[in-house]
Amino acid sequence: MTQMQMARAGKITKEMREVAAYEGLDVEWIRQEVAVGRIAIPKNINHNFEARGIGNGLKTKINANIGTSGLHCNLQEELEKLDVAVKYGSDAVMDLSTGGNLDEIRRLIIEHSPVMIGTVPIYPVMTRLAEKNIRFQNMTADMLFDEIEAQAKQGVDFMTLHCGVTRRSLEFLDNHERVGGIVSRGGSLLKRWMIDNDAENPLYEQYDRILDICEKYDITISLGDSLRPGAGADATDRGQLAELLVLGELTQRAFARGIQVLVEGPGHVPLDQIEMNVKLMKRVCHDAPFYVLGPLTTDIAPGYDHIVGAIGGAIAASHGVDFLCYVTPAEHLCLPNIDDVKEGVIASKIAAHSGDIVKNVNGARDRDLAISKARRELDWDAIYKNAINPELARKRKMESEGADDDACSMCGKLCAVKTDRNLD
C-alpha cells in the first residue's frame, strides 16, 4: 500500500511519524493531509532514509539537481555534490545524469543519499539511443515504461514524468507564438517524437501503466511542466495553461488510485504573476503540493540566476509553493560544479525560509527571533549557530579587523547596539 492508501485506511505509518516529529506537528493531522493529497511523503519502499513531507502546513522543502553530462562525467564529483547539497540543507536531490553508466551512477547516488531522490526517466532512454546513433524518434513506449520500472526497483522516490504534453496542449502552444519556445528537455523530446511518429504521448495515453508501477513501489509522481515558460515574455501563455489543465486531470486520476503527486510549475515568471500562478495551480490540481523551478523573475542575469531564483522562490513560497528546485549560478551557462551547488542550495534555502515566515510555518520565526536577540546581546556564538551558513558568518568576522572585539569592524566604537544599551 502507498502512503496515501494507508492514510485513507486510517493507518499511521513510520514515515508519517518521522514527518510529524521533524515538523513538530500532530501525526494524526499529517495522516489526514496525506489522505487527501495535500501532503506527499516521497519514499520508495526500496530506499531507506528518514522521511520528509512536502505540502500544506510544512516547511518549504528544496531540491538540488546534480548529474553528469555527455561532456563532463565524474561520479566522485557527483557524490561530492550530493554531500554538499545535503550539508547545506537540501531536502531532496534529483539525478539528471546523461553521461556515463547511468544505472550505476543512479544506484550509487541512491545508496549514498540520506534524502529523497528524484529522476527524469526519459533522459536515460534518449541518452542510450543517442549513444547508439539511433534517432530518438525510434523510442518505443515500452522503452519508457521499462525505464520507469527499473528506476522504481532501484529505489527512486519521485519521478518527473512529462505526461501533460499532449496533442491537444501542443495545439494551444502552436497557436500562440513564443519567444523562448519549449525549454524543457523532456518536453521538447516528446514533442518531436509525437510529431515525427504522428502519435499521442505514451505517458498520457498509457497513464495507468505509470500508476501501476507507482502503486507497486510507492513512487510519487512529479507531473512535469513540459510547456513551462523559458522566458518571462512567455509566462502564463496558452500552452502553459493548456498543459496545466491536463495535469489537473492526471492529478485527480492518481489520487483516485491512492498515488501521491507533486505538480511542477513554471520556470520564468515576472514578479506580478507569481501569486496568480500559484493559486491557479492549486485550484486546478486539487491542492496537490506545488514544485517550482525558481521561478526566475528576470532573464538578464546569467551567472547570478541563483539570486534571481531566490527572489522568485521567496515570493512563490510565501504564496503557497511547497517545494523549490534550486537554481545555481551556472543556470543557462554550463553544468554546475560543487561550488555552484553550494551557492544554489543556500540561496534556495533562504528563499524557502523567507516564505515560511510569511506562512507562519511552525518554528520558522523562532530562528529569526533567536538571531535577533543574539545580535542585541552581541552573542557571536549564538549568531553563528542560527545563521544559514555558520561557517561563512564566523569566517568573515574572524578575518576582519574586529575579530577579537564584541562589535563588528563596520561600526567599531560607534556600535549602535552598545550605544543604545549604554555599554562601554
C-alpha positions in Angstrom: 0.0 0.0 0.0 1.1 3.6 -0.7 1.4 6.2 2.0 -1.9 7.7 0.7 -3.7 4.4 0.7 -2.6 3.7 4.2 -3.6 7.2 5.3 -7.0 6.7 3.9 -7.3 3.4 5.7 -6.6 5.3 9.0 -3.1 3.8 9.4 -0.3 6.0 10.7 3.0 4.9 9.2 6.5 5.1 10.4 7.1 7.7 7.7 4.2 9.9 8.9 5.6 9.8 12.4 9.0 10.9 11.1 7.4 13.8 9.2 5.4 14.8 12.3 8.4 14.7 14.5 10.5 16.8 12.1 7.8 19.4 11.6 6.7 19.5 15.3 3.1 18.7 14.2 0.4 16.3 15.2 0.8 13.0 13.4 -3.0 12.4 13.0 -3.2 15.8 11.2 -0.3 14.6 9.0 -2.2 11.4 8.2 -5.3 13.4 7.2 -3.4 15.7 4.9 -1.7 12.7 3.2 -5.0 11.0 2.8 -6.4 13.9 0.7 -3.2 14.6 -1.2 -2.3 18.0 0.3 0.9 16.4 1.7 3.1 13.9 -0.1 5.8 11.8 1.5 8.1 10.7 -1.3 9.7 7.5 -0.2 10.2 4.4 -2.3 9.8 1.1 -0.4 13.4 0.2 -1.6 15.1 3.4 -0.3 15.9 3.7 3.4 16.2 7.2 4.8 14.3 9.4 7.3 11.2 10.6 5.5 10.3 14.2 4.8 6.9 15.6 3.9 6.1 18.1 1.2 3.0 20.2 1.2 0.4 22.1 3.2 1.5 23.5 6.6 5.0 22.0 6.3 8.4 23.7 6.0 9.1 24.6 2.4 11.4 22.0 1.0 14.2 22.4 -1.5 15.7 20.2 -4.2 19.2 20.2 -5.7 19.8 18.9 -9.3 23.0 17.1 -9.9 24.2 14.7 -12.5 26.7 14.0 -15.3 26.5 15.1 -18.9 27.8 13.8 -22.1 30.6 16.3 -22.0 31.5 16.0 -18.3 31.2 12.8 -16.3 32.8 12.3 -12.9 30.9 10.1 -10.5 33.0 11.1 -7.5 32.3 14.7 -8.2 28.5 14.0 -8.3 28.7 12.2 -4.9 30.5 15.2 -3.5 27.8 17.5 -4.9 25.3 15.3 -3.1 27.1 15.6 0.1 27.4 19.4 -0.2 23.7 19.7 -1.1 22.7 17.8 2.0 25.2 19.6 4.2 23.7 23.0 3.4 20.1 21.9 3.7 18.7 20.3 0.6 15.8 18.0 1.4 16.0 16.2 -2.0 18.3 15.6 -4.8 17.5 14.8 -8.4 19.9 12.8 -10.5 19.7 14.2 -14.1 22.7 12.3 -15.4 23.1 11.9 -19.2 26.7 10.7 -19.4 28.5 7.6 -18.3 27.0 4.4 -16.8 23.6 5.8 -15.9 22.3 2.8 -14.0 25.5 2.6 -11.9 25.5 6.3 -11.2 21.9 6.3 -10.1 22.5 3.2 -7.9 25.4 4.7 -6.1 23.6 8.1 -5.6 20.6 6.3 -4.1 22.8 4.2 -1.8 24.8 7.3 -0.8 21.8 9.6 -0.2 20.2 10.3 3.2 17.4 12.3 1.5 14.8 11.6 -1.2 16.0 11.0 -4.7 14.2 12.1 -7.9 14.9 11.4 -11.6 13.6 12.1 -15.1 13.3 8.6 -16.7 13.1 9.9 -20.3 16.7 11.2 -20.1 18.5 7.8 -19.9 16.2 6.4 -22.5 17.1 9.1 -25.0 20.8 9.1 -23.9 21.1 5.4 -24.7 19.6 5.8 -28.1 21.9 8.7 -28.9 24.9 6.7 -27.8 23.9 4.0 -30.4 23.4 6.7 -33.1 19.7 5.8 -33.1 17.3 8.6 -33.8 15.1 9.4 -30.7 12.0 9.1 -32.9 12.6 5.3 -32.7 11.9 5.3 -29.0 9.0 3.0 -28.1 6.5 3.3 -25.3 7.9 0.1 -23.7 11.4 1.6 -23.5 9.9 4.4 -21.4 7.9 2.2 -19.1 10.7 -0.3 -18.7 13.0 2.5 -17.6 10.4 3.7 -15.1 10.1 0.2 -13.7 13.8 -0.3 -13.5 14.3 3.0 -11.6 11.5 2.1 -9.3 13.2 -1.1 -8.4 16.4 0.8 -7.7 14.7 3.0 -5.1 13.9 6.3 -6.8 11.4 8.2 -4.6 9.9 10.6 -7.1 10.0 10.9 -10.9 9.4 13.8 -13.2 7.1 12.4 -15.9 6.1 14.7 -18.8 2.5 13.4 -19.1 0.9 16.8 -19.8 2.4 17.5 -23.2 -0.4 16.1 -25.4 -1.6 16.7 -29.0 -4.2 18.9 -27.6 -1.9 21.0 -25.3 0.5 21.4 -28.2 -2.3 22.8 -30.4 -2.6 25.7 -27.9 1.1 26.3 -27.9 1.3 26.2 -31.7 -1.4 28.9 -31.9 0.4 31.2 -29.5 3.9 32.1 -30.7 6.6 32.1 -28.0 9.8 33.9 -27.6 11.6 31.0 -25.9 9.8 28.0 -27.3 10.0 24.8 -25.3 12.9 24.8 -22.9 12.0 21.5 -21.1 14.4 18.8 -22.3 11.7 16.1 -21.7 9.0 18.3 -23.2 10.9 19.1 -26.4 11.9 15.4 -27.0 8.3 14.2 -26.6 7.0 17.0 -28.8 9.4 16.0 -31.6 8.6 12.3 -31.0 4.9 12.9 -31.2 5.1 14.9 -34.4 7.5 12.6 -36.2 5.5 9.5 -35.2 2.1 11.1 -35.6 1.2 9.6 -32.2 0.0 10.7 -28.8 2.3 11.0 -25.8 2.6 7.4 -24.3 3.0 8.8 -20.8 -0.5 10.4 -21.2 -2.1 7.7 -23.4 -0.9 4.8 -21.1 -1.1 6.7 -17.8 -2.5 3.7 -16.0 0.8 1.9 -16.6 2.5 4.6 -14.6 0.0 4.3 -11.8 0.5 0.6 -11.6 4.3 1.0 -11.2 3.9 3.8 -8.7 1.5 1.8 -6.6 3.8 -1.2 -6.5 6.8 0.8 -5.2 5.1 3.8 -3.7 6.6 6.3 -6.1 5.5 9.9 -6.0 4.7 11.2 -9.5 6.1 14.6 -10.2 4.0 15.8 -13.1 6.5 17.6 -15.3 5.8 21.1 -16.7 6.9 20.3 -20.3 5.5 23.6 -21.6 6.7 25.9 -18.8 7.8 29.3 -20.0 11.5 29.6 -20.6 11.3 33.4 -21.0 9.5 36.0 -18.9 7.6 37.1 -22.0 6.0 33.6 -22.3 4.7 33.3 -18.8 1.1 32.2 -18.3 0.5 31.7 -22.0 -2.0 29.4 -23.6 0.4 26.5 -23.9 1.4 26.6 -20.2 -2.3 26.8 -19.2 -3.4 24.0 -21.5 -0.8 21.7 -20.0 -1.9 22.7 -16.5 -5.5 21.6 -17.2 -4.1 18.2 -18.3 -2.1 18.0 -15.1 -5.2 18.7 -13.1 -6.9 15.8 -14.7 -3.9 13.5 -14.2 -3.7 14.5 -10.5 -7.3 13.5 -10.0 -6.7 10.2 -11.6 -3.7 9.5 -9.5 -5.5 10.5 -6.3 -8.3 8.1 -7.2 -5.7 5.3 -7.2 -4.1 6.5 -4.0 -0.9 7.6 -5.7 0.9 10.6 -4.3 1.5 13.6 -6.6 3.7 16.7 -6.9 2.8 19.2 -9.6 5.7 21.1 -11.3 5.2 24.7 -12.1 6.5 27.4 -14.3 10.2 28.5 -14.6 10.3 32.1 -15.9 7.6 34.3 -14.3 7.5 38.0 -13.7 7.0 39.1 -10.1 3.4 40.2 -10.6 2.3 36.8 -12.0 3.7 34.5 -9.3 0.9 34.7 -6.9 -1.7 34.1 -9.6 0.2 31.1 -11.0 0.4 29.5 -7.5 -3.3 30.0 -6.8 -4.3 28.8 -10.3 -2.2 25.7 -10.0 -3.6 24.8 -6.5 -7.1 25.3 -7.7 -6.8 23.2 -10.9 -4.7 20.5 -9.3 -6.7 19.8 -6.2 -4.2 21.4 -3.7 -1.5 18.9 -4.6 2.0 20.0 -3.4 3.4 22.6 -5.9 7.0 22.2 -7.1 8.7 25.1 -8.9 12.0 25.8 -10.6 12.9 29.2 -9.2 10.8 30.8 -10.5 13.1 33.2 -12.4 11.8 36.8 -12.3 14.1 38.2 -15.0 16.1 36.9 -17.9 19.1 39.2 -17.8 21.2 37.7 -15.1 23.4 34.8 -16.4 25.9 34.0 -13.6 23.5 35.3 -11.0 20.4 33.2 -11.6 20.7 31.7 -8.1 19.8 35.2 -6.8 17.0 35.6 -9.4 15.6 32.2 -8.4 15.8 33.1 -4.7 13.8 36.3 -5.3 11.1 34.4 -7.2 11.3 31.4 -4.8 10.7 33.5 -1.7 7.6 35.1 -3.3 6.3 31.8 -4.5 6.8 30.1 -1.2 5.1 32.9 0.6 2.0 32.3 -1.6 1.9 28.6 -1.0 4.5 26.8 -3.1 5.7 23.7 -1.2 8.9 22.6 -2.9 11.6 24.8 -4.6 14.0 23.4 -7.1 17.2 25.4 -6.7 18.8 27.4 -9.4 22.6 27.7 -9.5 25.0 30.4 -10.8 25.6 28.0 -13.7 22.0 28.1 -14.9 21.8 28.7 -18.7 25.6 28.6 -18.9 27.1 25.2 -18.0 27.0 22.1 -15.8 27.1 23.3 -12.2 30.2 22.5 -10.2 30.4 21.8 -6.4 30.6 25.5 -5.5 27.6 26.2 -7.7 25.6 23.5 -5.9 26.5 25.0 -2.5 25.5 28.6 -3.6 22.3 27.3 -5.2 21.3 25.4 -2.1 22.0 28.2 0.2 20.1 30.8 -1.9 17.1 28.4 -2.2 17.2 27.7 1.5 17.0 31.4 2.2 14.0 31.7 -0.2 12.2 28.8 1.4 12.7 30.1 5.0 11.6 33.6 3.9 8.4 32.1 2.6 7.9 30.0 5.7 8.0 33.2 7.9 5.1 34.6 5.8 3.2 31.3 6.0 3.9 31.2 9.8 5.2 27.6 9.4 5.8 26.0 12.8 9.2 27.2 14.2 10.1 29.4 11.2 10.0 32.7 13.2 11.8 31.2 16.2 15.2 31.1 14.5 14.9 34.7 13.3 14.0 35.7 16.8 17.0 33.8 18.3 19.5 35.5 16.0 17.9 38.9 16.6 18.3 38.5 20.3 21.8 37.3 19.9 22.7 40.5 17.9 21.2 42.6 20.7 23.4 40.7 23.2 26.4 40.7 20.9 26.5 37.0 21.4 28.5 35.9 18.4 28.4 32.2 19.1 24.6 32.3 19.1 24.7 34.4 15.9 26.8 31.8 14.2 24.6 28.9 15.4 21.5 30.4 14.0 23.0 31.6 10.7 22.0 30.0 7.4 25.8 29.3 6.8 27.6 29.4 10.2 31.0 28.7 8.6 30.8 31.8 6.4 29.5 34.1 9.2 32.3 33.0 11.5 34.9 33.3 8.8 34.0 36.8 7.8 34.1 38.0 11.4 37.4 36.3 12.2 39.0 37.7 9.1 38.0 41.3 9.9 39.9 43.9 12.0 37.3 43.4 14.7 38.0 39.7 15.1 38.6 40.0 18.8 36.1 42.7 19.5 32.5 42.2 20.6 31.4 44.8 18.0 31.9 44.4 14.2 34.5 46.2 12.2 32.0 48.3 10.4 30.8 50.3 13.4 33.7 49.8 15.8 33.4 52.3 18.6 30.2 53.7 17.1 28.3 50.4 17.6 24.6 51.2 17.7 23.8 48.3 20.0 26.4 49.3 22.6 25.4 52.9 22.4 21.7 52.1 22.8 22.4 49.9 25.8 24.9 52.3 27.2 27.7 49.8 27.2 31.4 50.8 27.4 
